[in-house]
Amino acid sequence: MNILLINHYAGSLRHGMEYRPFYLAREWVRLGHRVRIIASSQSHIRALAPHLDGRARLDETIDGVQYRWIATPAYRGNGAARVLNMFAFVSQLYRQGRQLAREFDADVVIASSTYPLDIWPAHRIARLSGARLLFELHDLWPLSPMELGGYSSWHPFIMLLQAAENYACRHADAIVSILPKVREHLEAHGMAPHKLHIVPNGADPAEWLGVADQLPGLAGARLAALRRQGKFIVGYAGTHGVANALDTLLAAASVVGDERFAFVLVGGGPEKARLQAIAAERKLSNVHFFDPVPKQQVPALLECFDVAYIGWQRQRLYRFGIAPNKLIDYMMAGCAILHSVEAGNDPVLEAGCGLTVAPQDPAAVARGLLALFMLSPDERAALGQRGRAFAMANLSYPVLGRRFLQACA
């Protein structure tokens, strides 16, 4: 089967996030399918941009997956320049659509760019190819910018996004959603009930084999020092952004006030400097900020945590469910997890791999941490092993790749 996957923000192990398109495509290639990813040259979440050197496009193959990078204008942030970047990508898909249909001869065309505007050129390519059309839903647009950004439903860009979502619901042969509780919303916008398939985010099991005994470098030395002091390490690894509710974790560190605890925050992001200033102002000597570690060192990092923390804002949008990569990494590492959330689903509760407490509630987070602290090491290890077993059975890309293909048939 020839699978054409359109994802504006697709990355690779070489370029950085977004990883999901690459992992799925690689699994499909391993199963004998031919896959081409169409992606933008510019993305705010990639660590490394492809080098087009002034060309309109670049074709390359990464681990058996064909990529076509399409040149689009650079942008920063979420303003008008990002919208211009979106329109540039979508317009290039239109211009190259007939050629793509002719040269690749797709059996399946997948529109998967977070924002739904790519559904129109994807449908055209699918029609020209005689292919099945799939729409992959990551976040709910335009509902996300409306509920998180306060945009009016009558804003012209929001109205365009809504028209695209409605079109996808009515015209896609199947819809794959990362979010597990979207059925009612999508049916309200025209989706037939039989079209929906749920395929969450996942992890590559091979990346969790042969984990180093110790984390190298400065991070490893600092964590080893905390271990020698007998500290109980509560860890967070990932972006320091508003959505990650790390203010709540700092406030919980103040509430706990137990010298046996060490709160370790690893990563970077727009909120990191502000969080460091808060910790300094409150004299939180039990809070330690670490620089980001390379992706290949994340398994060794997580093995150093006694408890892994993930938090969320209290936000109605999460009623449609969550599927965070960070949580899956915690499970794959065998961490006992403290989850601070209120959402349509709760993977921690489902897997039985930790405790879930209310979001944005420092006292509840502190109580949850103390409850996990009071468990024996063997009891915490058992929680972690349940999480790992759940992730291997349900959230590994070999499993998810096959599940996704069911929607392609």
LINBEL-V410063 format. One record per residue. N is the residue number from 1. RES is the residue in one letter. SS is DSSP state (helix for helix, strand for strand, loop for the rest). NEAR is the number of other ideal C-beta (glycine too) atoms within 10 Angstrom. Layout:
# LINBEL-V410063
N;RES;SS;NEAR + N;RES;SS;NEAR
This chain:
# LINBEL-V410063
1;M;loop;16 + 2;N;strand;15 + 3;I;strand;26 + 4;L;strand;26 + 5;L;strand;27 + 6;I;strand;27 + 7;N;loop;25 + 8;H;loop;24 + 9;Y;loop;21 + 10;A;loop;27 + 11;G;loop;25 + 12;S;strand;24 + 13;L;loop;15 + 14;R;loop;13 + 15;H;loop;21 + 16;G;strand;15 + 17;M;loop;17 + 18;E;loop;23 + 19;Y;loop;21 + 20;R;helix;24 + 21;P;helix;26 + 22;F;helix;27 + 23;Y;helix;24 + 24;L;helix;29 + 25;A;helix;28 + 26;R;helix;21 + 27;E;helix;23 + 28;W;helix;23 + 29;V;helix;18 + 30;R;helix;13 + 31;L;loop;13 + 32;G;loop;7 + 33;H;loop;17 + 34;R;strand;17 + 35;V;strand;26 + 36;R;strand;20 + 37;I;strand;24 + 38;I;strand;31 + 39;A;strand;27 + 40;S;strand;25 + 41;S;loop;22 + 42;Q;loop;23 + 43;S;loop;23 + 44;H;loop;13 + 45;I;loop;12 + 46;R;loop;20 + 47;A;loop;13 + 48;L;loop;10 + 49;A;loop;15 + 50;P;loop;22 + 51;H;loop;11 + 52;L;loop;15 + 53;D;loop;6 + 54;G;loop;6 + 55;R;loop;11 + 56;A;loop;12 + 57;R;strand;14 + 58;L;strand;15 + 59;D;strand;10 + 60;E;strand;13 + 61;T;strand;10 + 62;I;strand;16 + 63;D;loop;13 + 64;G;loop;12 + 65;V;strand;24 + 66;Q;strand;18 + 67;Y;strand;23 + 68;R;strand;17 + 69;W;strand;23 + 70;I;strand;23 + 71;A;loop;17 + 72;T;loop;22 + 73;P;loop;14 + 74;A;loop;10 + 75;Y;loop;18 + 76;R;loop;8 + 77;G;loop;9 + 78;N;loop;11 + 79;G;loop;9 + 80;A;helix;10 + 81;A;helix;13 + 82;R;helix;16 + 83;V;helix;15 + 84;L;helix;13 + 85;N;helix;20 + 86;M;helix;20 + 87;F;helix;14 + 88;A;helix;18 + 89;F;helix;27 + 90;V;helix;22 + 91;S;helix;14 + 92;Q;helix;18 + 93;L;helix;24 + 94;Y;helix;12 + 95;R;helix;12 + 96;Q;helix;18 + 97;G;helix;21 + 98;R;helix;12 + 99;Q;helix;11 + 100;L;helix;23 + 101;A;helix;20 + 102;R;helix;10 + 103;E;helix;10 + 104;F;helix;21 + 105;D;loop;13 + 106;A;loop;26 + 107;D;loop;17 + 108;V;strand;24 + 109;V;strand;32 + 110;I;strand;32 + 111;A;strand;28 + 112;S;loop;27 + 113;S;loop;27 + 114;T;loop;18 + 115;Y;loop;24 + 116;P;loop;28 + 117;L;loop;27 + 118;D;helix;26 + 119;I;helix;26 + 120;W;helix;19 + 121;P;helix;23 + 122;A;helix;31 + 123;H;helix;20 + 124;R;helix;18 + 125;I;helix;27 + 126;A;helix;26 + 127;R;helix;14 + 128;L;helix;16 + 129;S;helix;21 + 130;G;loop;10 + 131;A;loop;25 + 132;R;strand;19 + 133;L;strand;23 + 134;L;strand;25 + 135;F;strand;29 + 136;E;strand;27 + 137;L;strand;25 + 138;H;loop;21 + 139;D;loop;15 + 140;L;loop;20 + 141;W;loop;19 + 142;P;loop;22 + 143;L;helix;20 + 144;S;helix;17 + 145;P;helix;18 + 146;M;helix;18 + 147;E;helix;14 + 148;L;helix;15 + 149;G;helix;11 + 150;G;loop;7 + 151;Y;loop;16 + 152;S;loop;9 + 153;S;loop;10 + 154;W;loop;7 + 155;H;loop;15 + 156;P;helix;8 + 157;F;helix;15 + 158;I;helix;18 + 159;M;helix;13 + 160;L;helix;16 + 161;L;helix;22 + 162;Q;helix;18 + 163;A;helix;15 + 164;A;helix;21 + 165;E;helix;25 + 166;N;helix;17 + 167;Y;helix;18 + 168;A;helix;27 + 169;C;helix;23 + 170;R;helix;12 + 171;H;helix;16 + 172;A;loop;26 + 173;D;loop;15 + 174;A;strand;22 + 175;I;strand;23 + 176;V;strand;23 + 177;S;strand;23 + 178;I;loop;20 + 179;L;loop;24 + 180;P;loop;17 + 181;K;loop;16 + 182;V;loop;21 + 183;R;helix;17 + 184;E;helix;10 + 185;H;helix;18 + 186;L;helix;24 + 187;E;helix;14 + 188;A;helix;10 + 189;H;loop;13 + 190;G;loop;14 + 191;M;loop;23 + 192;A;loop;13 + 193;P;helix;8 + 194;H;helix;7 + 195;K;helix;20 + 196;L;strand;18 + 197;H;strand;16 + 198;I;strand;18 + 199;V;loop;22 + 200;P;loop;21 + 201;N;loop;19 + 202;G;loop;26 + 203;A;strand;21 + 204;D;loop;17 + 205;P;helix;16 + 206;A;helix;10 + 207;E;helix;17 + 208;W;helix;20 + 209;L;loop;8 + 210;G;loop;7 + 211;V;loop;17 + 212;A;loop;13 + 213;D;loop;6 + 214;Q;loop;12 + 215;L;loop;24 + 216;P;loop;12 + 217;G;helix;12 + 218;L;helix;11 + 219;A;helix;20 + 220;G;helix;17 + 221;A;helix;11 + 222;R;helix;16 + 223;L;helix;25 + 224;A;helix;13 + 225;A;helix;12 + 226;L;helix;16 + 227;R;helix;13 + 228;R;helix;8 + 229;Q;loop;10 + 230;G;loop;9 + 231;K;loop;19 + 232;F;strand;17 + 233;I;strand;17 + 234;V;strand;26 + 235;G;strand;23 + 236;Y;strand;24 + 237;A;strand;24 + 238;G;loop;21 + 239;T;loop;18 + 240;H;loop;21 + 241;G;loop;14 + 242;V;helix;14 + 243;A;helix;14 + 244;N;helix;24 + 245;A;loop;21 + 246;L;helix;25 + 247;D;helix;17 + 248;T;helix;25 + 249;L;helix;24 + 250;L;helix;19 + 251;A;helix;19 + 252;A;helix;27 + 253;A;helix;25 + 254;S;helix;17 + 255;V;helix;16 + 256;V;helix;21 + 257;G;loop;10 + 258;D;loop;13 + 259;E;loop;11 + 260;R;loop;11 + 261;F;strand;21 + 262;A;strand;23 + 263;F;strand;25 + 264;V;strand;23 + 265;L;strand;24 + 266;V;strand;23 + 267;G;loop;19 + 268;G;loop;15 + 269;G;loop;16 + 270;P;loop;11 + 271;E;loop;17 + 272;K;helix;18 + 273;A;helix;12 + 274;R;helix;13 + 275;L;helix;19 + 276;Q;helix;15 + 277;A;helix;10 + 278;I;helix;17 + 279;A;helix;20 + 280;A;helix;10 + 281;E;helix;8 + 282;R;loop;13 + 283;K;loop;9 + 284;L;loop;16 + 285;S;loop;10 + 286;N;loop;20 + 287;V;strand;22 + 288;H;strand;20 + 289;F;strand;16 + 290;F;strand;19 + 291;D;loop;11 + 292;P;loop;19 + 293;V;loop;19 + 294;P;loop;10 + 295;K;helix;14 + 296;Q;helix;11 + 297;Q;helix;17 + 298;V;helix;22 + 299;P;helix;19 + 300;A;helix;19 + 301;L;helix;24 + 302;L;helix;23 + 303;E;loop;17 + 304;C;loop;22 + 305;F;loop;24 + 306;D;loop;21 + 307;V;strand;25 + 308;A;strand;27 + 309;Y;strand;29 + 310;I;strand;25 + 311;G;strand;22 + 312;W;loop;19 + 313;Q;loop;18 + 314;R;loop;14 + 315;Q;loop;16 + 316;R;helix;10 + 317;L;helix;18 + 318;Y;helix;19 + 319;R;helix;16 + 320;F;helix;23 + 321;G;loop;19 + 322;I;loop;23 + 323;A;loop;20 + 324;P;loop;19 + 325;N;helix;17 + 326;K;helix;18 + 327;L;helix;27 + 328;I;helix;21 + 329;D;helix;23 + 330;Y;helix;33 + 331;M;helix;29 + 332;M;helix;25 + 333;A;loop;26 + 334;G;loop;25 + 335;C;loop;29 + 336;A;strand;25 + 337;I;strand;25 + 338;L;strand;26 + 339;H;strand;26 + 340;S;strand;25 + 341;V;loop;25 + 342;E;loop;18 + 343;A;loop;20 + 344;G;loop;14 + 345;N;loop;18 + 346;D;loop;15 + 347;P;helix;29 + 348;V;helix;23 + 349;L;helix;13 + 350;E;helix;10 + 351;A;helix;21 + 352;G;loop;12 + 353;C;loop;27 + 354;G;strand;27 + 355;L;strand;21 + 356;T;strand;18 + 357;V;strand;21 + 358;A;loop;14 + 359;P;loop;20 + 360;Q;loop;18 + 361;D;loop;19 + 362;P;helix;18 + 363;A;helix;13 + 364;A;helix;19 + 365;V;helix;28 + 366;A;helix;22 + 367;R;helix;16 + 368;G;helix;23 + 369;L;helix;26 + 370;L;helix;14 + 371;A;helix;12 + 372;L;helix;20 + 373;F;helix;16 + 374;M;helix;8 + 375;L;loop;16 + 376;S;loop;8 + 377;P;helix;9 + 378;D;helix;7 + 379;E;helix;12 + 380;R;helix;18 + 381;A;helix;14 + 382;A;helix;16 + 383;L;helix;22 + 384;G;helix;26 + 385;Q;helix;13 + 386;R;helix;17 + 387;G;helix;28 + 388;R;helix;20 + 389;A;helix;15 + 390;F;helix;19 + 391;A;helix;26 + 392;M;helix;16 + 393;A;helix;10 + 394;N;helix;17 + 395;L;loop;23 + 396;S;strand;20 + 397;Y;helix;24 + 398;P;helix;17 + 399;V;helix;17 + 400;L;helix;20 + 401;G;helix;21 + 402;R;helix;13 + 403;R;helix;17 + 404;F;helix;21 + 405;L;helix;18 + 406;Q;helix;11 + 407;A;helix;22 + 408;C;helix;19 + 409;A;loop;8
